[in-house]
């Protein structure tokens, strides 16, 4: 057994209450009035529900999500939203989308106002914007046709059930399934007629009637065969298998039931279904989450050859640079369009913002000049006509809105008291669920207060298992572990959102988790992670994924840890928040160990790369870029 010395504290969001005053070294007697806080939360929730009822979403169908429906329900939903009577009859129709002057609201909040959506068929759009701005809401509205997407344009759908992975992908194409079902039905009926014709005692009139019915069925079957051939139905299984293989599924895995896969792998099946279905408009919401680096590279290459329209929400700059031909920027209840990838968008947006500001400033100065002239001469007999002329010019000037300023997002982790080394050491540590099922073996690792370590490797290799050994959620089967007795570790899990009480507000959650402070203290602490104003009192289930992540980071900081253990911390964060997290980790005076697939984030934060693969954790001598080239050679 492992020899563990000293007593340390490891906290994740689900652990017992932590005294925020104690870890900060400050004692405050006043507390939050819980009754008052809950009333405020309930009042805000009631307002949002009431507003939402006015714009209630009429269906439960969720595009870009893993749905737990039966196959029949899927077909009905898909045909409802994609009412195509003939699979092949729409090929010659224009697949561009142009929708003018529409509004979208969600949970009582206006997402888009008088917006215009222009999507050119065959282009690949990266959809970007800050957390909570409504990017996913826009995609859902398109998939549900709550805005006027032409009915001849098919849109994405996904579903999950008990079916083997490859069958799940094959069944993604509802119209292929419909044709195959029709083929089976027609073949069965034709056989029935042939059996009836073979019976003795039929009159010539009866035989003729049966022959005519059989001929009609044969004609229908011929049409079905032609349509199946046109959509290359015979190649469907090989295509599905290739997509699954690219996303990391081995041949045996492809035959396993979907229910046996973890959430991350089930999301890969959903992604594979979407790719196989090949709708006219494919909408992917953060598809690179839960993927390892080889799978991300494969997906980038696959999407670059995508023949139809693509809309993809992602906060990964490198991914958008590889995939996007255009950028759709959602902000201030409107949509702006930019040609090129994310790097081009970033530069162009800054130039556009500067130009708008110069134009705005120039008009302000011009307005002031006109107004000064009018005020000075409007009552002068000689100059009054000129003043009147200037007044008409002033009245006709367009009203320019002040360009929105870039709000700087900041994160701030509390710096801990310094500990004398060794902080945390592992020597020849092995972990497995049974002696026959070893997950990771012979770990030798020395964590310091200045450590900046990234653990990379394929999904399922044991990276999260390794982190749980650090946090003591997993206990080693053998080897030595030494921890400083005063060590505090805070753990950010992949499933951190599940650990939040989504029925509470962020302020209420912090009050429950870290009792003993005032509401102002909790608001101030949350504000250090971008949860400001009324957002702090909103019920957390109404917040975006990125906003929930910020609450989770605020809770980690409140624990005043010596070591931050972060499992996929960039999932759901917008780019401004990722930059803020990078800066905060750079300023943090404790140790950091992360599991991440984000190449840029790793290169900015970490100075050590460790590879977890084949049951072994080993230090890599190169950079994250070197590792990417190692596992994804360009000539393959």
Helices and strands as residue ranges (DSSP letters): E 3-5, E 9-11, H 20-24, H 34-54, H 71-81, E 97-106, E 109-119, E 124-128, H 135-143, H 165-170, H 174-198, H 204-230, G 233-235, H 236-246, H 251-254, G 258-260, H 263-277, E 281-285, H 293-304, E 309-313, H 317-323, E 326-331, E 334-339, H 342-377, H 384-396, E 424-434, E 437-447, E 452-456, H 463-470, E 478-483, E 488-492, G 496-499, H 506-513, H 519-527, G 533-537, G 540-542, H 545-558, E 563-567, H 575-587, E 591-595, H 599-605, E 608-613, E 616-620, H 624-631
